[in-house]
């Protein structure tokens, strides 16, 4: 099943840009997903069984790296990239 995920990441520190960019770049390295970003959030598109485990591992790494991080996800069971 194809899904679309809208992600907003809010590191609760004064140096917030570096963790956000690292998270986005880690997603962009995956060959089976499509990543789009803008000033407000990042959107990823692909298969549910690929995206959800990937998000799980990338979010865990981001939360282990930074002391406090808020992650907001919106998931829809449709491919909205077009």
Phi and psi restraints in degrees (range 20) as a CNS / XPLOR table:
assign (resid 1 and name C) (resid 2 and name N)
       (resid 2 and name CA) (resid 2 and name C) 1.0 -79.9 20.0 2
assign (resid 2 and name N) (resid 2 and name CA)
       (resid 2 and name C) (resid 3 and name N) 1.0 139.9 20.0 2
assign (resid 2 and name C) (resid 3 and name N)
       (resid 3 and name CA) (resid 3 and name C) 1.0 -134.6 20.0 2
assign (resid 3 and name N) (resid 3 and name CA)
       (resid 3 and name C) (resid 4 and name N) 1.0 163.2 20.0 2
assign (resid 3 and name C) (resid 4 and name N)
       (resid 4 and name CA) (resid 4 and name C) 1.0 -127.0 20.0 2
assign (resid 4 and name N) (resid 4 and name CA)
       (resid 4 and name C) (resid 5 and name N) 1.0 135.9 20.0 2
assign (resid 4 and name C) (resid 5 and name N)
       (resid 5 and name CA) (resid 5 and name C) 1.0 -128.1 20.0 2
assign (resid 5 and name N) (resid 5 and name CA)
       (resid 5 and name C) (resid 6 and name N) 1.0 128.8 20.0 2
assign (resid 5 and name C) (resid 6 and name N)
       (resid 6 and name CA) (resid 6 and name C) 1.0 -103.6 20.0 2
assign (resid 6 and name N) (resid 6 and name CA)
       (resid 6 and name C) (resid 7 and name N) 1.0 124.0 20.0 2
assign (resid 6 and name C) (resid 7 and name N)
       (resid 7 and name CA) (resid 7 and name C) 1.0 -121.1 20.0 2
assign (resid 7 and name N) (resid 7 and name CA)
       (resid 7 and name C) (resid 8 and name N) 1.0 131.2 20.0 2
assign (resid 7 and name C) (resid 8 and name N)
       (resid 8 and name CA) (resid 8 and name C) 1.0 -122.6 20.0 2
assign (resid 8 and name N) (resid 8 and name CA)
       (resid 8 and name C) (resid 9 and name N) 1.0 128.5 20.0 2
assign (resid 8 and name C) (resid 9 and name N)
       (resid 9 and name CA) (resid 9 and name C) 1.0 -117.4 20.0 2
assign (resid 9 and name N) (resid 9 and name CA)
       (resid 9 and name C) (resid 10 and name N) 1.0 130.1 20.0 2
assign (resid 9 and name C) (resid 10 and name N)
       (resid 10 and name CA) (resid 10 and name C) 1.0 -127.7 20.0 2
assign (resid 10 and name N) (resid 10 and name CA)
       (resid 10 and name C) (resid 11 and name N) 1.0 90.4 20.0 2
assign (resid 10 and name C) (resid 11 and name N)
       (resid 11 and name CA) (resid 11 and name C) 1.0 -66.7 20.0 2
assign (resid 11 and name N) (resid 11 and name CA)
       (resid 11 and name C) (resid 12 and name N) 1.0 132.1 20.0 2
assign (resid 11 and name C) (resid 12 and name N)
       (resid 12 and name CA) (resid 12 and name C) 1.0 -91.4 20.0 2
assign (resid 12 and name N) (resid 12 and name CA)
       (resid 12 and name C) (resid 13 and name N) 1.0 62.9 20.0 2
assign (resid 12 and name C) (resid 13 and name N)
       (resid 13 and name CA) (resid 13 and name C) 1.0 -150.0 20.0 2
assign (resid 13 and name N) (resid 13 and name CA)
       (resid 13 and name C) (resid 14 and name N) 1.0 165.7 20.0 2
assign (resid 13 and name C) (resid 14 and name N)
       (resid 14 and name CA) (resid 14 and name C) 1.0 -72.7 20.0 2
assign (resid 14 and name N) (resid 14 and name CA)
       (resid 14 and name C) (resid 15 and name N) 1.0 -23.7 20.0 2
assign (resid 14 and name C) (resid 15 and name N)
       (resid 15 and name CA) (resid 15 and name C) 1.0 -100.8 20.0 2
assign (resid 15 and name N) (resid 15 and name CA)
       (resid 15 and name C) (resid 16 and name N) 1.0 71.7 20.0 2
assign (resid 15 and name C) (resid 16 and name N)
       (resid 16 and name CA) (resid 16 and name C) 1.0 -90.8 20.0 2
assign (resid 16 and name N) (resid 16 and name CA)
       (resid 16 and name C) (resid 17 and name N) 1.0 -22.8 20.0 2
assign (resid 16 and name C) (resid 17 and name N)
       (resid 17 and name CA) (resid 17 and name C) 1.0 -67.0 20.0 2
assign (resid 17 and name N) (resid 17 and name CA)
       (resid 17 and name C) (resid 18 and name N) 1.0 -44.4 20.0 2
assign (resid 17 and name C) (resid 18 and name N)
       (resid 18 and name CA) (resid 18 and name C) 1.0 -60.3 20.0 2
assign (resid 18 and name N) (resid 18 and name CA)
       (resid 18 and name C) (resid 19 and name N) 1.0 -47.1 20.0 2
assign (resid 18 and name C) (resid 19 and name N)
       (resid 19 and name CA) (resid 19 and name C) 1.0 -64.4 20.0 2
assign (resid 19 and name N) (resid 19 and name CA)
       (resid 19 and name C) (resid 20 and name N) 1.0 -36.2 20.0 2
assign (resid 19 and name C) (resid 20 and name N)
       (resid 20 and name CA) (resid 20 and name C) 1.0 -64.8 20.0 2
assign (resid 20 and name N) (resid 20 and name CA)
       (resid 20 and name C) (resid 21 and name N) 1.0 -48.0 20.0 2
assign (resid 20 and name C) (resid 21 and name N)
       (resid 21 and name CA) (resid 21 and name C) 1.0 -63.9 20.0 2
assign (resid 21 and name N) (resid 21 and name CA)
       (resid 21 and name C) (resid 22 and name N) 1.0 -37.9 20.0 2
assign (resid 21 and name C) (resid 22 and name N)
       (resid 22 and name CA) (resid 22 and name C) 1.0 -63.2 20.0 2
assign (resid 22 and name N) (resid 22 and name CA)
       (resid 22 and name C) (resid 23 and name N) 1.0 -41.7 20.0 2
assign (resid 22 and name C) (resid 23 and name N)
       (resid 23 and name CA) (resid 23 and name C) 1.0 -63.2 20.0 2
assign (resid 23 and name N) (resid 23 and name CA)
       (resid 23 and name C) (resid 24 and name N) 1.0 -46.4 20.0 2
assign (resid 23 and name C) (resid 24 and name N)
       (resid 24 and name CA) (resid 24 and name C) 1.0 -62.4 20.0 2
assign (resid 24 and name N) (resid 24 and name CA)
       (resid 24 and name C) (resid 25 and name N) 1.0 -45.7 20.0 2
assign (resid 24 and name C) (resid 25 and name N)
       (resid 25 and name CA) (resid 25 and name C) 1.0 -63.1 20.0 2
assign (resid 25 and name N) (resid 25 and name CA)
       (resid 25 and name C) (resid 26 and name N) 1.0 -35.0 20.0 2
assign (resid 25 and name C) (resid 26 and name N)
       (resid 26 and name CA) (resid 26 and name C) 1.0 -66.0 20.0 2
assign (resid 26 and name N) (resid 26 and name CA)
       (resid 26 and name C) (resid 27 and name N) 1.0 -32.9 20.0 2
assign (resid 26 and name C) (resid 27 and name N)
       (resid 27 and name CA) (resid 27 and name C) 1.0 -72.2 20.0 2
assign (resid 27 and name N) (resid 27 and name CA)
       (resid 27 and name C) (resid 28 and name N) 1.0 -40.0 20.0 2
assign (resid 27 and name C) (resid 28 and name N)
       (resid 28 and name CA) (resid 28 and name C) 1.0 -65.8 20.0 2
assign (resid 28 and name N) (resid 28 and name CA)
       (resid 28 and name C) (resid 29 and name N) 1.0 -21.0 20.0 2
assign (resid 28 and name C) (resid 29 and name N)
       (resid 29 and name CA) (resid 29 and name C) 1.0 -74.3 20.0 2
assign (resid 29 and name N) (resid 29 and name CA)
       (resid 29 and name C) (resid 30 and name N) 1.0 -13.9 20.0 2
assign (resid 29 and name C) (resid 30 and name N)
       (resid 30 and name CA) (resid 30 and name C) 1.0 -83.4 20.0 2
assign (resid 30 and name N) (resid 30 and name CA)
       (resid 30 and name C) (resid 31 and name N) 1.0 126.1 20.0 2
assign (resid 30 and name C) (resid 31 and name N)
       (resid 31 and name CA) (resid 31 and name C) 1.0 -75.2 20.0 2
assign (resid 31 and name N) (resid 31 and name CA)
       (resid 31 and name C) (resid 32 and name N) 1.0 -16.6 20.0 2
assign (resid 31 and name C) (resid 32 and name N)
       (resid 32 and name CA) (resid 32 and name C) 1.0 -99.9 20.0 2
assign (resid 32 and name N) (resid 32 and name CA)
       (resid 32 and name C) (resid 33 and name N) 1.0 8.9 20.0 2
assign (resid 32 and name C) (resid 33 and name N)
       (resid 33 and name CA) (resid 33 and name C) 1.0 -127.6 20.0 2
assign (resid 33 and name N) (resid 33 and name CA)
       (resid 33 and name C) (resid 34 and name N) 1.0 159.0 20.0 2
assign (resid 33 and name C) (resid 34 and name N)
       (resid 34 and name CA) (resid 34 and name C) 1.0 -108.7 20.0 2
assign (resid 34 and name N) (resid 34 and name CA)
       (resid 34 and name C) (resid 35 and name N) 1.0 128.7 20.0 2
assign (resid 34 and name C) (resid 35 and name N)
       (resid 35 and name CA) (resid 35 and name C) 1.0 -119.1 20.0 2
assign (resid 35 and name N) (resid 35 and name CA)
       (resid 35 and name C) (resid 36 and name N) 1.0 131.6 20.0 2
assign (resid 35 and name C) (resid 36 and name N)
       (resid 36 and name CA) (resid 36 and name C) 1.0 -127.7 20.0 2
assign (resid 36 and name N) (resid 36 and name CA)
       (resid 36 and name C) (resid 37 and name N) 1.0 142.4 20.0 2
assign (resid 36 and name C) (resid 37 and name N)
       (resid 37 and name CA) (resid 37 and name C) 1.0 -134.5 20.0 2
assign (resid 37 and name N) (resid 37 and name CA)
       (resid 37 and name C) (resid 38 and name N) 1.0 153.2 20.0 2
assign (resid 37 and name C) (resid 38 and name N)
       (resid 38 and name CA) (resid 38 and name C) 1.0 -143.0 20.0 2
assign (resid 38 and name N) (resid 38 and name CA)
       (resid 38 and name C) (resid 39 and name N) 1.0 -170.0 20.0 2
assign (resid 38 and name C) (resid 39 and name N)
       (resid 39 and name CA) (resid 39 and name C) 1.0 -70.4 20.0 2
assign (resid 39 and name N) (resid 39 and name CA)
       (resid 39 and name C) (resid 40 and name N) 1.0 -19.7 20.0 2
assign (resid 39 and name C) (resid 40 and name N)
       (resid 40 and name CA) (resid 40 and name C) 1.0 -103.2 20.0 2
assign (resid 40 and name N) (resid 40 and name CA)
       (resid 40 and name C) (resid 41 and name N) 1.0 -33.0 20.0 2
assign (resid 40 and name C) (resid 41 and name N)
       (resid 41 and name CA) (resid 41 and name C) 1.0 -162.7 20.0 2
assign (resid 41 and name N) (resid 41 and name CA)
       (resid 41 and name C) (resid 42 and name N) 1.0 177.8 20.0 2
assign (resid 41 and name C) (resid 42 and name N)
       (resid 42 and name CA) (resid 42 and name C) 1.0 -121.2 20.0 2
assign (resid 42 and name N) (resid 42 and name CA)
       (resid 42 and name C) (resid 43 and name N) 1.0 138.0 20.0 2
assign (resid 42 and name C) (resid 43 and name N)
       (resid 43 and name CA) (resid 43 and name C) 1.0 -115.5 20.0 2
assign (resid 43 and name N) (resid 43 and name CA)
       (resid 43 and name C) (resid 44 and name N) 1.0 138.6 20.0 2
assign (resid 43 and name C) (resid 44 and name N)
       (resid 44 and name CA) (resid 44 and name C) 1.0 -126.3 20.0 2
assign (resid 44 and name N) (resid 44 and name CA)
       (resid 44 and name C) (resid 45 and name N) 1.0 148.1 20.0 2
assign (resid 44 and name C) (resid 45 and name N)
       (resid 45 and name CA) (resid 45 and name C) 1.0 -135.6 20.0 2
assign (resid 45 and name N) (resid 45 and name CA)
       (resid 45 and name C) (resid 46 and name N) 1.0 138.6 20.0 2
assign (resid 45 and name C) (resid 46 and name N)
       (resid 46 and name CA) (resid 46 and name C) 1.0 164.7 20.0 2
assign (resid 46 and name N) (resid 46 and name CA)
       (resid 46 and name C) (resid 47 and name N) 1.0 -162.4 20.0 2
assign (resid 46 and name C) (resid 47 and name N)
       (resid 47 and name CA) (resid 47 and name C) 1.0 -78.2 20.0 2
assign (resid 47 and name N) (resid 47 and name CA)
       (resid 47 and name C) (resid 48 and name N) 1.0 137.9 20.0 2
assign (resid 47 and name C) (resid 48 and name N)
       (resid 48 and name CA) (resid 48 and name C) 1.0 -51.2 20.0 2
assign (resid 48 and name N) (resid 48 and name CA)
       (resid 48 and name C) (resid 49 and name N) 1.0 -47.8 20.0 2
assign (resid 48 and name C) (resid 49 and name N)
       (resid 49 and name CA) (resid 49 and name C) 1.0 -70.2 20.0 2
assign (resid 49 and name N) (resid 49 and name CA)
       (resid 49 and name C) (resid 50 and name N) 1.0 -12.2 20.0 2
assign (resid 49 and name C) (resid 50 and name N)
       (resid 50 and name CA) (resid 50 and name C) 1.0 -95.7 20.0 2
assign (resid 50 and name N) (resid 50 and name CA)
       (resid 50 and name C) (resid 51 and name N) 1.0 -47.2 20.0 2
assign (resid 50 and name C) (resid 51 and name N)
       (resid 51 and name CA) (resid 51 and name C) 1.0 -67.7 20.0 2
assign (resid 51 and name N) (resid 51 and name CA)
       (resid 51 and name C) (resid 52 and name N) 1.0 -44.7 20.0 2
assign (resid 51 and name C) (resid 52 and name N)
       (resid 52 and name CA) (resid 52 and name C) 1.0 -66.7 20.0 2
assign (resid 52 and name N) (resid 52 and name CA)
       (resid 52 and name C) (resid 53 and name N) 1.0 -45.4 20.0 2
assign (resid 52 and name C) (resid 53 and name N)
       (resid 53 and name CA) (resid 53 and name C) 1.0 -64.3 20.0 2
assign (resid 53 and name N) (resid 53 and name CA)
       (resid 53 and name C) (resid 54 and name N) 1.0 -36.0 20.0 2
assign (resid 53 and name C) (resid 54 and name N)
       (resid 54 and name CA) (resid 54 and name C) 1.0 -63.5 20.0 2
assign (resid 54 and name N) (resid 54 and name CA)
       (resid 54 and name C) (resid 55 and name N) 1.0 -47.4 20.0 2
assign (resid 54 and name C) (resid 55 and name N)
       (resid 55 and name CA) (resid 55 and name C) 1.0 -59.9 20.0 2
assign (resid 55 and name N) (resid 55 and name CA)
       (resid 55 and name C) (resid 56 and name N) 1.0 -42.3 20.0 2
assign (resid 55 and name C) (resid 56 and name N)
       (resid 56 and name CA) (resid 56 and name C) 1.0 -56.5 20.0 2
assign (resid 56 and name N) (resid 56 and name CA)
       (resid 56 and name C) (resid 57 and name N) 1.0 -49.5 20.0 2
assign (resid 56 and name C) (resid 57 and name N)
       (resid 57 and name CA) (resid 57 and name C) 1.0 -70.2 20.0 2
assign (resid 57 and name N) (resid 57 and name CA)
       (resid 57 and name C) (resid 58 and name N) 1.0 -40.1 20.0 2
assign (resid 57 and name C) (resid 58 and name N)
       (resid 58 and name CA) (resid 58 and name C) 1.0 -70.3 20.0 2
assign (resid 58 and name N) (resid 58 and name CA)
       (resid 58 and name C) (resid 59 and name N) 1.0 -37.7 20.0 2
assign (resid 58 and name C) (resid 59 and name N)
       (resid 59 and name CA) (resid 59 and name C) 1.0 -67.5 20.0 2
assign (resid 59 and name N) (resid 59 and name CA)
       (resid 59 and name C) (resid 60 and name N) 1.0 -41.3 20.0 2
assign (resid 59 and name C) (resid 60 and name N)
       (resid 60 and name CA) (resid 60 and name C) 1.0 -60.5 20.0 2
assign (resid 60 and name N) (resid 60 and name CA)
       (resid 60 and name C) (resid 61 and name N) 1.0 -44.9 20.0 2
assign (resid 60 and name C) (resid 61 and name N)
       (resid 61 and name CA) (resid 61 and name C) 1.0 -62.3 20.0 2
assign (resid 61 and name N) (resid 61 and name CA)
       (resid 61 and name C) (resid 62 and name N) 1.0 -43.6 20.0 2
assign (resid 61 and name C) (resid 62 and name N)
       (resid 62 and name CA) (resid 62 and name C) 1.0 -62.2 20.0 2
assign (resid 62 and name N) (resid 62 and name CA)
       (resid 62 and name C) (resid 63 and name N) 1.0 -39.7 20.0 2
assign (resid 62 and name C) (resid 63 and name N)
       (resid 63 and name CA) (resid 63 and name C) 1.0 -74.2 20.0 2
assign (resid 63 and name N) (resid 63 and name CA)
       (resid 63 and name C) (resid 64 and name N) 1.0 -27.4 20.0 2
assign (resid 63 and name C) (resid 64 and name N)
       (resid 64 and name CA) (resid 64 and name C) 1.0 -77.4 20.0 2
assign (resid 64 and name N) (resid 64 and name CA)
       (resid 64 and name C) (resid 65 and name N) 1.0 -28.1 20.0 2
assign (resid 64 and name C) (resid 65 and name N)
       (resid 65 and name CA) (resid 65 and name C) 1.0 -79.4 20.0 2
assign (resid 65 and name N) (resid 65 and name CA)
       (resid 65 and name C) (resid 66 and name N) 1.0 -40.7 20.0 2
assign (resid 65 and name C) (resid 66 and name N)
       (resid 66 and name CA) (resid 66 and name C) 1.0 -106.4 20.0 2
assign (resid 66 and name N) (resid 66 and name CA)
       (resid 66 and name C) (resid 67 and name N) 1.0 150.6 20.0 2
assign (resid 66 and name C) (resid 67 and name N)
       (resid 67 and name CA) (resid 67 and name C) 1.0 -66.8 20.0 2
assign (resid 67 and name N) (resid 67 and name CA)
       (resid 67 and name C) (resid 68 and name N) 1.0 -44.2 20.0 2
assign (resid 67 and name C) (resid 68 and name N)
       (resid 68 and name CA) (resid 68 and name C) 1.0 -140.9 20.0 2
assign (resid 68 and name N) (resid 68 and name CA)
       (resid 68 and name C) (resid 69 and name N) 1.0 125.8 20.0 2
assign (resid 68 and name C) (resid 69 and name N)
       (resid 69 and name CA) (resid 69 and name C) 1.0 -137.9 20.0 2
assign (resid 69 and name N) (resid 69 and name CA)
       (resid 69 and name C) (resid 70 and name N) 1.0 132.3 20.0 2
assign (resid 69 and name C) (resid 70 and name N)
       (resid 70 and name CA) (resid 70 and name C) 1.0 -102.0 20.0 2
assign (resid 70 and name N) (resid 70 and name CA)
       (resid 70 and name C) (resid 71 and name N) 1.0 129.6 20.0 2
assign (resid 70 and name C) (resid 71 and name N)
       (resid 71 and name CA) (resid 71 and name C) 1.0 -120.3 20.0 2
assign (resid 71 and name N) (resid 71 and name CA)
       (resid 71 and name C) (resid 72 and name N) 1.0 127.1 20.0 2
assign (resid 71 and name C) (resid 72 and name N)
       (resid 72 and name CA) (resid 72 and name C) 1.0 -117.6 20.0 2
assign (resid 72 and name N) (resid 72 and name CA)
       (resid 72 and name C) (resid 73 and name N) 1.0 124.8 20.0 2
assign (resid 72 and name C) (resid 73 and name N)
       (resid 73 and name CA) (resid 73 and name C) 1.0 -121.7 20.0 2
assign (resid 73 and name N) (resid 73 and name CA)
       (resid 73 and name C) (resid 74 and name N) 1.0 139.6 20.0 2
assign (resid 73 and name C) (resid 74 and name N)
       (resid 74 and name CA) (resid 74 and name C) 1.0 -123.1 20.0 2
assign (resid 74 and name N) (resid 74 and name CA)
       (resid 74 and name C) (resid 75 and name N) 1.0 125.7 20.0 2
assign (resid 74 and name C) (resid 75 and name N)
       (resid 75 and name CA) (resid 75 and name C) 1.0 -121.4 20.0 2
assign (resid 75 and name N) (resid 75 and name CA)
       (resid 75 and name C) (resid 76 and name N) 1.0 132.0 20.0 2
assign (resid 75 and name C) (resid 76 and name N)
       (resid 76 and name CA) (resid 76 and name C) 1.0 -129.1 20.0 2
assign (resid 76 and name N) (resid 76 and name CA)
       (resid 76 and name C) (resid 77 and name N) 1.0 141.5 20.0 2
assign (resid 76 and name C) (resid 77 and name N)
       (resid 77 and name CA) (resid 77 and name C) 1.0 -85.8 20.0 2
assign (resid 77 and name N) (resid 77 and name CA)
       (resid 77 and name C) (resid 78 and name N) 1.0 59.4 20.0 2
assign (resid 77 and name C) (resid 78 and name N)
       (resid 78 and name CA) (resid 78 and name C) 1.0 -157.9 20.0 2
assign (resid 78 and name N) (resid 78 and name CA)
       (resid 78 and name C) (resid 79 and name N) 1.0 155.1 20.0 2
assign (resid 78 and name C) (resid 79 and name N)
       (resid 79 and name CA) (resid 79 and name C) 1.0 -91.7 20.0 2
assign (resid 79 and name N) (resid 79 and name CA)
       (resid 79 and name C) (resid 80 and name N) 1.0 103.9 20.0 2
assign (resid 79 and name C) (resid 80 and name N)
       (resid 80 and name CA) (resid 80 and name C) 1.0 -102.0 20.0 2
assign (resid 80 and name N) (resid 80 and name CA)
       (resid 80 and name C) (resid 81 and name N) 1.0 14.3 20.0 2
assign (resid 80 and name C) (resid 81 and name N)
       (resid 81 and name CA) (resid 81 and name C) 1.0 -72.1 20.0 2
assign (resid 81 and name N) (resid 81 and name CA)
       (resid 81 and name C) (resid 82 and name N) 1.0 -17.8 20.0 2
